[in-house]
């Protein structure tokens, strides 16, 4: 063992170029893989934020709602108890994420039909951690007006306006969206309930990030309906399959792409190290033949080749981890600005790199090691 280690270090010093080329392959592979893994979490969070903006994909509406009318109006003309939201939010094994209760009605202002929407604060089911709310928080006594509504009322942020026999302060004027938001006024749910004389009533509950909706194994709508049937007897569940599928497809694409890149990096680096190991064995034909002629067995010859690969893997893992952390923390924020603060070095990756890199290098050098062991000393010395 001692002789093998001595020969390995002497050979590395004697053939510096080959050693450095192999080391570069190991460092590059480990560094890029570490950077990919560190930023993969940021990419997943960034993707969730992007897909969150696609909108809610589950809606819980009163059972009395005619789905034809609902899809035409995009809101429920019927109401249901507000405590339905509490019943859903209290469930631990719920199948969807953020919950938002709203009360929606159409009112007439200056001869135009305006949509008044009361929003309850976002609710997160237990066990799903902290998530950034999808909608903007609204304070009591204030309203957020759409672009066209602001023009109709001739108001701007900070102005006061009278609606439904109540005085409201304009807290926000939304930019132009070219959709129904431009003709909508948003307010706190309790304020809208009081203004419309509908205490404790809501039009619907919207949910997003339906985790089971991303699977093709079971029918997610059936699962949701079964879960809510006993809990909310006066409600029905509608699911926007297109939005759910878009969210699932995008997340799956990000995960598969990252896995493909990491696998490709490992294969390329393993091939690189393997080819350099073959070249190294060929260059050492005479040396190997001499060792065999002196009576040293296959364990020493194979140990030199595999030990050299393991040493390259260890050094490559250490330096590659530092490189990967540098790349992730220095450049990750440019690609994932929303989740940039969450990009941090992960010491556990160093342990995995120290284990995987030498093992991969040894696997890549297995065939060269076999070639070295199988060399006939007489033939090797004759060609030397």
Secondary structure as UniProt FT lines:
FT   HELIX           2..14
FT   HELIX           16..52
FT   TURN            53..54
FT   STRAND          58..62
FT   TURN            63..64
FT   HELIX           67..73
FT   STRAND          80..81
FT   HELIX           83..89
FT   STRAND          99..109
FT   TURN            110..111
FT   STRAND          112..119
FT   TURN            126..127
FT   TURN            140..141
FT   STRAND          142..145
FT   HELIX           147..153
FT   TURN            157..158
FT   STRAND          160..163
FT   TURN            164..165
FT   STRAND          166..173
FT   HELIX           180..183
FT   STRAND          184..188
FT   HELIX           189..196
FT   TURN            199..200
FT   STRAND          201..202
FT   STRAND          204..207
FT   HELIX           211..214
FT   HELIX           220..231
FT   TURN            233..234
FT   STRAND          235..239
FT   HELIX           241..283
FT   HELIX           285..293
FT   TURN            294..295
FT   HELIX           298..335
FT   TURN            338..339
FT   HELIX           340..342
FT   HELIX           347..364
FT   HELIX           366..374
FT   HELIX           377..383
//
